[in-house]
Amino acid sequence: MIERRTLSRKVFLYANYIFLTLFSITCLFPIIHMAALSFSSNAAVSAGWVTIWPVDFNLDSYKYIFSNNIFMSTVLVSFQRVILGVSLSLTLTVLAAYPLSKSNLKFRSRTIYSWFFVITMIFNGGLIPTFMVVKETGLMDTIWALVIPSAVNVFNIVLMLNFFRTQPPELEESAQMDGAGSWRTLWSIYLPISKPSLATIALFSIIFHWNSWFDGMIYMNSPSNYPLQTYLRTVIVSRDLTNMNASDLSLLANISNRTVMAAQLFVSMLPVLCIYPFLQKYFVKGIVLGSVKG
């Protein structure tokens, strides 16, 4: 069907294009400006000459941060946290959502478990009891202190549960007729068609674990065990330079503190910027991909 575009329709479309373009520019400008600062010289940044293009291009700030052992160790901790956290979160989310998506006839205790999860969305033990649990279980100053307390997200379980409910029951019935059990049905039937939901939950988990800083501050005693965002918060917000050694402080005489901060922030954003385009395609396909047709 060919759409007939009237004058008012064209004006509306062009106005939308202009608005979205300007909005995109306002979103990209801080990132581009930060990248330009990180590639510019100390004198250019101090003089305020840098906007969206580097002035006196150099890589001194990146040489400094990549030679900083503490910074590199925090990057490694963040990658470990994302890999372990996302894997554990997806596994527990699927294992909790699949049985809860069944009817009360198939899962008689479903209502009790559902209320158990709902209550955790309304009430929580608080910061001090959580800290005591982490401490008494021996998780302090380990990567598991950043992963296990936030492993189960009830909102993600609800998303996955609703997806399983939208699937036609004929899928499971046909699998059972072929002799498949619950585990086989989940692994061979439901998970392959759950890529949109899994991608959505994975993206939520990646952003959560990558951007979290508070738990690293209260559960980690050594700066080398900090996740990246906790380290950046310590250096940038608190301006705590006590974690830098003598050689690091001597380098600060040749590079700007602003360029170093910009380089660290820009490096911290790159993983999410690189991962998001690969997960975007699953959002386009829709949340009910794989349903029975005909």
C-alpha positions as CSV (number, residue, x, y, z in Angstrom):
1,M,0.0,0.0,0.0
2,I,1.4,3.4,-1.0
3,E,1.1,6.1,1.6
4,R,-0.1,9.4,0.3
5,R,1.8,12.1,2.1
6,T,-0.1,15.4,2.5
7,L,1.7,18.7,3.2
8,S,0.9,18.4,6.9
9,R,2.2,14.8,7.0
10,K,5.5,15.9,5.3
11,V,5.9,18.8,7.7
12,F,5.3,16.4,10.7
13,L,7.9,13.9,9.4
14,Y,10.5,16.5,8.7
15,A,10.0,18.1,12.1
16,N,10.4,14.7,13.7
17,Y,13.6,14.1,11.7
18,I,15.0,17.4,12.8
19,F,14.1,16.9,16.4
20,L,15.5,13.4,16.6
21,T,18.7,14.5,14.8
22,L,19.2,17.4,17.3
23,F,18.4,15.1,20.2
24,S,21.0,12.5,19.0
25,I,23.6,15.3,18.7
26,T,22.9,16.4,22.3
27,C,23.4,12.8,23.4
28,L,26.6,12.2,21.4
29,F,28.2,15.6,22.2
30,P,29.4,14.7,25.7
31,I,30.9,11.5,24.5
32,I,32.7,13.1,21.6
33,H,33.8,16.0,23.8
34,M,35.2,13.6,26.4
35,A,37.1,11.7,23.7
36,A,38.5,14.9,22.3
37,L,39.7,15.9,25.7
38,S,41.5,12.6,26.2
39,F,43.4,12.9,23.0
40,S,44.4,16.6,23.5
41,S,47.4,18.2,25.2
42,N,47.4,19.7,28.7
43,A,47.9,23.2,27.4
44,A,45.0,23.0,24.9
45,V,42.6,21.6,27.6
46,S,43.7,24.2,30.1
47,A,43.2,27.0,27.6
48,G,39.7,25.7,26.7
49,W,40.4,25.2,23.0
50,V,39.0,21.6,22.9
51,T,35.3,21.1,21.8
52,I,34.7,18.1,19.5
53,W,38.1,17.8,17.9
54,P,41.4,17.0,19.6
55,V,44.0,19.8,19.8
56,D,47.7,18.8,19.7
57,F,46.8,15.2,19.3
58,N,48.6,12.8,21.6
59,L,48.2,9.5,23.4
60,D,49.9,10.4,26.7
61,S,46.7,10.0,28.8
62,Y,46.1,6.5,27.5
63,K,49.7,5.5,28.0
64,Y,49.4,6.6,31.6
65,I,46.1,4.8,32.4
66,F,47.2,1.6,30.7
67,S,50.5,1.7,32.6
68,N,48.6,2.1,35.8
69,N,48.4,-1.3,37.4
70,I,45.5,-0.5,39.7
71,F,43.4,0.9,36.8
72,M,44.0,-2.3,34.7
73,S,43.2,-4.5,37.7
74,T,39.9,-2.8,38.2
75,V,39.1,-3.2,34.5
76,L,39.8,-6.9,34.9
77,V,37.6,-7.1,38.0
78,S,34.7,-5.4,36.1
79,F,35.0,-7.9,33.2
80,Q,35.0,-10.8,35.6
81,R,32.0,-9.4,37.4
82,V,30.1,-8.9,34.2
83,I,30.8,-12.4,32.9
84,L,30.0,-14.2,36.2
85,G,27.1,-11.9,37.1
86,V,25.3,-12.1,33.8
87,S,25.8,-15.9,33.5
88,L,24.5,-16.5,37.0
89,S,21.7,-14.0,36.6
90,L,20.5,-15.5,33.4
91,T,20.7,-19.1,34.7
92,L,18.7,-18.3,37.9
93,T,16.2,-16.2,36.1
94,V,15.4,-18.9,33.6
95,L,15.2,-21.6,36.3
96,A,12.9,-19.5,38.4
97,A,10.7,-18.1,35.6
98,Y,10.0,-21.4,33.8
99,P,8.3,-23.3,36.6
100,L,6.5,-20.1,37.7
101,S,5.0,-19.8,34.2
102,K,3.1,-23.0,34.7
103,S,-0.5,-23.3,35.9
104,N,-1.4,-24.2,39.4
105,L,-2.5,-27.7,38.2
106,K,1.1,-28.5,37.1
107,F,2.9,-26.6,39.9
108,R,0.8,-26.6,43.0
109,S,3.2,-24.5,45.1
110,R,3.4,-21.8,42.4
111,T,1.4,-19.2,44.4
112,I,3.5,-19.6,47.5
113,Y,6.7,-19.1,45.5
114,S,5.2,-16.2,43.5
115,W,4.4,-14.3,46.7
116,F,7.9,-15.1,48.0
117,F,9.4,-13.3,45.0
118,V,6.9,-10.4,45.1
119,I,7.6,-9.7,48.8
120,T,11.3,-9.2,48.0
121,M,10.3,-6.5,45.5
122,I,8.5,-4.5,48.3
123,F,10.7,-5.2,51.3
124,N,14.4,-5.8,51.8
125,G,16.6,-6.4,54.8
126,G,18.5,-3.2,54.4
127,L,22.2,-2.3,53.9
128,I,23.5,-3.4,57.4
129,P,21.9,-6.9,57.4
130,T,23.1,-7.4,53.8
131,F,26.6,-6.3,54.8
132,M,26.6,-8.7,57.8
133,V,25.4,-11.6,55.6
134,V,28.2,-11.0,53.1
135,K,30.8,-10.7,55.9
136,E,29.7,-13.7,57.8
137,T,29.6,-15.9,54.7
138,G,33.2,-15.0,53.9
139,L,32.5,-13.2,50.7
140,M,34.3,-9.9,51.7
141,D,37.0,-8.8,49.4
142,T,36.1,-11.4,46.8
143,I,34.5,-11.2,43.3
144,W,31.5,-13.2,44.6
145,A,30.5,-10.3,47.0
146,L,29.8,-8.3,43.8
147,V,27.9,-11.1,42.1
148,I,25.9,-13.3,44.5
149,P,23.9,-10.6,46.4
150,S,22.4,-9.2,43.1
151,A,22.2,-12.5,41.3
152,V,18.4,-12.7,41.4
153,N,16.4,-9.8,40.0
154,V,12.7,-10.3,40.4
155,F,11.9,-7.8,37.6
156,N,13.9,-9.9,35.2
157,I,12.1,-13.0,36.4
158,V,8.7,-11.3,35.7
159,L,9.9,-10.4,32.1
160,M,10.9,-14.0,31.4
161,L,7.9,-15.5,33.1
162,N,5.6,-13.4,30.9
163,F,7.5,-14.5,27.8
164,F,7.1,-18.2,28.7
165,R,3.3,-17.6,29.3
166,T,2.9,-16.1,25.8
167,Q,4.1,-19.3,24.1
168,P,1.4,-21.7,22.9
169,P,1.0,-24.8,25.1
170,E,1.2,-26.9,21.9
171,L,5.0,-26.5,22.0
172,E,5.3,-28.3,25.3
173,E,2.6,-30.8,24.5
174,S,4.3,-31.8,21.3
175,A,7.7,-32.2,23.1
176,Q,6.1,-34.3,25.8
177,M,4.5,-36.6,23.2
178,D,8.0,-37.2,21.8
179,G,9.1,-38.2,25.3
180,A,10.9,-35.0,26.4
181,G,10.9,-34.2,30.1
182,S,10.8,-30.7,31.7
183,W,14.6,-30.2,31.4
184,R,14.7,-31.3,27.8
185,T,11.7,-29.1,26.9
186,L,13.3,-26.1,28.5
187,W,16.7,-26.6,26.9
188,S,15.6,-27.7,23.4
189,I,12.3,-25.9,22.9
190,Y,12.0,-22.8,25.1
191,L,15.5,-21.5,25.3
192,P,16.1,-21.4,21.5
193,I,13.1,-19.2,21.0
194,S,13.9,-17.0,24.0
195,K,16.7,-15.0,22.4
196,P,14.9,-11.6,22.5
197,S,14.0,-12.0,26.2
198,L,17.5,-13.4,27.1
199,A,19.1,-10.5,25.2
200,T,17.0,-8.0,27.0
201,I,17.8,-9.4,30.4
202,A,21.5,-9.8,29.5
203,L,21.7,-6.1,28.5
204,F,20.0,-5.1,31.8
205,S,22.4,-7.2,33.7
206,I,25.5,-6.0,31.8
207,I,24.7,-2.4,32.4
208,F,23.9,-3.0,36.1
209,H,27.1,-4.8,36.8
210,W,29.3,-2.6,34.7
211,N,27.9,0.7,36.2
212,S,27.7,-0.5,39.9
213,W,30.1,1.2,42.2
214,F,28.6,1.3,45.7
215,D,28.9,-2.4,46.5
216,G,32.5,-2.4,45.5
217,M,33.1,0.4,48.0
218,I,31.6,-1.4,50.9
219,Y,32.6,-5.0,50.2
220,M,36.2,-4.5,49.0
221,N,39.0,-3.5,51.3
222,S,41.8,-3.3,48.7
223,P,41.8,-0.8,45.8
224,S,43.1,-3.5,43.5
225,N,39.9,-5.4,44.1
226,Y,37.7,-2.5,43.2
227,P,35.5,-2.7,40.1
228,L,36.2,0.0,37.5
229,Q,33.3,2.3,38.5
230,T,34.3,2.2,42.2
231,Y,37.8,3.2,41.2
232,L,36.6,6.0,39.0
233,R,34.4,7.3,41.7
234,T,37.3,7.3,44.2
235,V,39.6,9.1,41.8
236,I,37.2,11.5,40.1
237,V,34.5,12.3,42.6
238,S,36.5,12.1,45.8
239,R,39.7,13.1,44.0
240,D,41.5,10.6,46.2
241,L,45.0,10.2,44.7
242,T,46.5,8.2,47.6
243,N,46.2,5.0,45.5
244,M,48.8,6.4,43.0
245,N,52.5,5.6,43.4
246,A,55.4,8.0,42.9
247,S,55.9,7.3,39.2
248,D,52.2,8.0,38.6
249,L,52.4,11.3,40.4
250,S,55.4,12.3,38.4
251,L,53.5,11.6,35.1
252,L,50.8,14.0,36.3
253,A,53.2,16.9,35.8
254,N,53.2,16.2,32.0
255,I,49.6,15.4,31.5
256,S,46.4,17.1,32.6
257,N,44.3,15.7,35.3
258,R,41.2,16.4,33.1
259,T,42.6,14.4,30.2
260,V,43.4,11.4,32.4
261,M,39.9,11.5,33.8
262,A,38.4,11.8,30.3
263,A,40.5,8.9,29.1
264,Q,39.4,6.7,32.0
265,L,35.7,7.6,31.5
266,F,35.9,7.0,27.7
267,V,37.6,3.6,28.2
268,S,34.9,2.7,30.7
269,M,32.1,3.4,28.2
270,L,33.6,1.5,25.3
271,P,32.5,-2.1,26.3
272,V,28.8,-1.1,26.6
273,L,29.0,0.9,23.4
274,C,30.5,-2.1,21.6
275,I,28.1,-4.7,23.0
276,Y,24.8,-2.8,22.5
277,P,24.7,-2.9,18.7
278,F,24.9,-6.7,18.7
279,L,22.0,-7.0,21.2
280,Q,19.9,-4.4,19.4
281,K,18.8,-6.7,16.6
282,Y,17.0,-9.0,19.1
283,F,14.8,-6.0,20.3
284,V,13.9,-5.3,16.6
285,K,12.8,-8.9,16.1
286,G,10.3,-8.7,19.0
287,I,9.7,-10.4,22.3
288,V,7.6,-13.2,20.9
289,L,10.0,-14.5,18.3
290,G,9.5,-18.2,17.6
291,S,5.8,-18.6,18.3
292,V,3.7,-21.1,16.3
293,K,2.4,-19.8,13.0
294,G,-0.5,-21.0,10.9
